[in-house]
């Protein structure tokens, strides 16, 4: 809900005092139901912020930054389409990039909405039932978005207190003190999350409003923030390595005792593919969603419930579903799913030495895309991306370009898939509903993410056998599910399940999954952990943020430029050696008139 200001007038005509149609006065909203409407408006910031960033670059999904800048995906479409996104894809961006500016605006628009709720709650005082729970939800929303700002721009960003908001001095809040030193906001966001944890319920079974924040969601965000706070990701002296032990403690508590919004103990659901299929009862509130954005389809809405916005996630296809063909998995990411005889991932050098899994092949009818389905791959590849000759949800099996890929010469031959809805998911709604719209939850933090973060803490402490167990838990689940063949699939393939010692026929490709038996060194464990995060969480907006907080972004992405750039000559530039955050937008620096200082990596 947008809170409209009531214009005052000296004229005595009574009709001039009537609120314009569609506006809502503050007095009307200063009720229990009114403030809940405003709180709902703050929650809606979790859904893509399409009004301020219609391509989805302001959303929590972070596919633009996490996946495309992180090398797991190319921008897609044509080279000239969305030039700001092209700059990010090719590492030619600057502080004037419009997408980066849009992300900044989304962060502070959400902070403003949360502060508005806090102000109204304070004004209503004891007259507001459940005041502490409402304030806790607003603080959670504010902290989530401030953490987004930290991940993107570093910890020296403005923190807008409630007092700042009430005084209408948002533009006056800077990121430096009188001596020109950075003001880091870690502790302020930490305080908001701790207050949210104290004020939020563990679940929402009492009301059935499962999309609201819980104390366990807030704990998960706090633990993840501690992982960033402990890392060298922000490139200066504001990191605190001791915070990893605090993250470890919270993560273990979540693993042992955490419950979802329905009160179900957190767990890995049985089948990986069900996480992204709204027709499965395990997709929403199946026990794996630690921090979920709840979505629904209503009436003839278009894209208002799409976490990434239609242009980014819509995919053209033989079924005539529309879309612009953006957001295509990279050749490098696809080959990273190739496994060895034991079902374990290859080293980076080894998977890059293999032929591309999908290539254009000359036939009597002309060049057609063809996937080598005989190569052993992790089955998660075909839930994460669309490959030619492999069934694509319930759309059919792509065997020719035919609109599935808009320009292979610009972005390759793979399609985004994981977050696209099944036709049957959106088929019961109006035909005007666009292909990105889906009733399935968006998983911001999954239980698998929690397990792998905890394994990372164990590796840091030297407990390699403990880390092995948690990494293998995630891998073992991957062996439970695979994409099945249909009548158009060439050949007969199977899942070779090294976890349970069985072979399952009828697969769309040759899938193989195995477990690690031991880690010989800390470096070996780190390599396995990082490969597992990439395979498990791919195309969920995590990759670049992981590379940045590990302090390896420049090395990994410049190697990526060498490999991926061979397929797209003269496309990429070198990745800056200090780029572990994005620049604060240039227009913010200018309008702040000395109150903002560019972050350390971009001065």
Buried (B, 14 or more C-beta within 10 A) or exposed (E): BEBBEBEEEEEEEEEEEEEEEEBBEBEBBBBEEBBBBBBBBBBBBBBBBBEBBBBBBBBBBBBBBBBBBBBBBBBBBBBEBBBBBBBBBBBBBEBEBBBBBBBBBBBBBBBBBBBBBBBBBEEBEEEBEBBEBBBBBBBBBBBBBBBBBBBBBBBBBBBBBBEBBEEEEBEEBBBBEEEEEBBBBBEBBBEBBBBBBEBBBBBBBEEEEBBBBBBBBBBBBBBBBBBBBBBBBBBBEBBBEEBBEBBBEBBBEBBEEBBBBBBBEBBBBEBBBBBBBBEBEBBBBBBBBBBBBBBEBEEEBBBBBBBBBBBBBBBBBBBEBBBBBBBBBBBBBBBBBBBBEEBBBBEBEEBBEEEBBBBBEEEEEEEBBBBBBEBBBBBBBBBBBBBBBBBBBBBBBBBEBEBBBBBBEBBBBBBBBBBBBBBEBBEEBEEEBBBBBBBBBBBBBBBBBBBBBBBBBBBBEEBBEBBBBBBBBBBBBBBBBBBBBEEEBEEEBBBBBBBEEEEBEEBBBBBBBBBBEEBEEEEBBBBBBBBBBBBBBBBBBBBBBBBBBBBBBBEBBBBBBEBBBEBBEEBBBEBBEEBBBBBBBBBBBEEBEEBBBBBBBBE
